Amino acid sequence: MTGAAVGGVAAVAPALAMLAAFACAIGGGYLLVKRRERLKGVLMLVMAAVLVGNVLIWTV
């Protein structure tokens, strides 16, 4: 891969991670509110927090 391709991927990765974090937070919250699968809901919220932490590490 060339340097430009790696730079493009590195620029897009935080945005994709934030979209995934929002999706996991919404899905996890939905599972908790509807009292369907509580453990999966909690795990999705934890995953969302980890993704946001990763983005903060990448960008700061």
N, C-alpha and C positions, 0 to 999 in steps of 0.2 A: 504494500500500500504506500501511496505517496504521502508526504507530509500534509498536503491540503485535504486529503480524504480523512485522515485521522483527525485533523482539526475540525472538520465538519461534523464528524461523529461526536467528538468531545463537546461541541457546541449544542448539539441536539439532545444529548443524554440527560442533562438536568431537566429539560422541558418534558421529556418522556417520563422521567421518574416522578415529576410532580403530577402529571396527568394520572399515572398509576396510583400515586398516593391519594389523590382525590377520589378516584374510583374505589379504592380499598376502604377509605374512610366512609364513603357513602354506603357501600355494600355492607360493611361491618356494622355501621349504625342501624341500617335497615334490619339486619339479622337480630340485633339486640332489641330493637323496639318491637319487632313482631314476635319476639320470643321463640324464634324457630330453632336455630342452632347456636346456642350461646357461645360455646367454645370457639367455633369458627368465626363468629363475629368479633370476639376479643382478639383472636389471632390476626384478623384482618386489620383491626385498629392498631395493633402492635406493628404490623408490617408497614402500615402507612407512616407511623412515627419513625421507623427505621429509615424509610425512603426519604422522608423530609430531612432527617439527620444527615444522611449521605449527601443530599443536595447542598445542605449548609456547609459541609466539609469541602465539597468540590468547589464551591463558589467563593468561600471566604479565605 
